[in-house]
Amino acid sequence: MGQCLELAISCLVYDSIDVSGAVVDLVSRILVSLEKKEEHWNILHNATASSGNGNDTICNEIMARILSILHMRMKYPADFQFDYEDEEEAEEEMYRTQLRKLYQRIVRLRPQI
């Protein structure tokens, strides 16, 4: 599971929208898994929330990494013209919509991050 996570994150951070866009659904599923099986992830990665506030769990670390990547990937390129009739720019806008949904999911799950 850890290898899959690292590969997915590596692809998400990749500079090409074709590569990073291909793993958005996988990252979304990872977030669902983090949400539903947080205890399992923490046990698997030998992380414990010893402070009791949940700020040092592996799930929070993963979500913080993904948020950082999303922040970087959601920036528009300098030459972006917002021409929705241009197929490439329309694809970029759809890609950013998917990233925005991931961002919103993480913020709802962990507003403290």
N, C-alpha and C positions, 0 to 999 in steps of 0.2 A: 504494500500500500504506500509506503514511503517513497519507493522508487517512482511509482506512478504519479504521485503528488509532485515530486521534483521535476519530472519530465513535463507534466502539464504546466507547471509554473514557468519552466524554461521556455516552453512554446508560447505561453501567454506574453512573456516579456520580449519575445522575438520581434524585430523591427517590421516585418512584413505582416500586413493585415490578413493575408491568406493563411499564414501559419498561426498567428495568435487567434484569429477568428475561428479557426478550426477546433480550438480547445475550449471555447467559451461555454459550450454545453457541458463539457466534462468538468470544468471548474464549478459550474452551477451545481452539478450533482455532488461534487466534493463538499460544497457548502451545505447541501441538504444532509449529507452524511455527518458532517461536523455538528450540525444542529441536533440531529436525532441520536447520534451515538458519541457524544462528546466524551463520556466516561471511557468508552472503548479506545478512542484516539489517545486520550491521556495515558491510559494503561499501556497501550502499544508503544508509545514514545517515552515511557518512563517519566512522565511529567505529572506533578501533583500540584494542586492548588492549596499549598500549605498555609497560605495567608488567609484563606477563606473567602477572599473577595473575587477570585477567579481571574485575577489580572496576570497570572503567570502560567496559564495553561497553554499547552501546545496549540489548542484550537485558536486562542487569541493571537498567538504568534503567526499562525498560518493566515488568519484573516487580516492581520496587520500587513503581512507581506503582499497579499493579494490587493489590499487597498492601495498600497504604495505603487504597485504595478499599474493598477487602474488609473491612478492619478497621472502617471506618466503617459499611458497609452491613450487617454481621452483628450489630450491636447490636439488641437487641429494643426496641420502643417501650415507653414506660412503661405503656401501657394493655393490653399483651399479657397474656392470661390463661392461655395454654397449654391452651386448650379445643380438643382435636383434633376434636370434633364440629362446631365452628364452621368453616364452609367457608373463610372469609377467613383465619382463623388457621392452618388446615391448609395453605393455599396459601403463607402466609408461612413456615411450617416447611419446606415443600418447597423454597422459594426459598433459605432458609439452608443447606439440605443441599447444594444445587448450589454455593453460594458456598464452603462448607466443602471440597468436592471440588477447586475451583479453588485454594484456599489450600493444600491438601495437595499438589497437583501442583507448585506453585511451590516449596514447602519442600523437596520431594524433588529438584527440579531445581537449586535454588540455596539450600542451607541457610545459606550465609554472608550472605544478604541479610537 
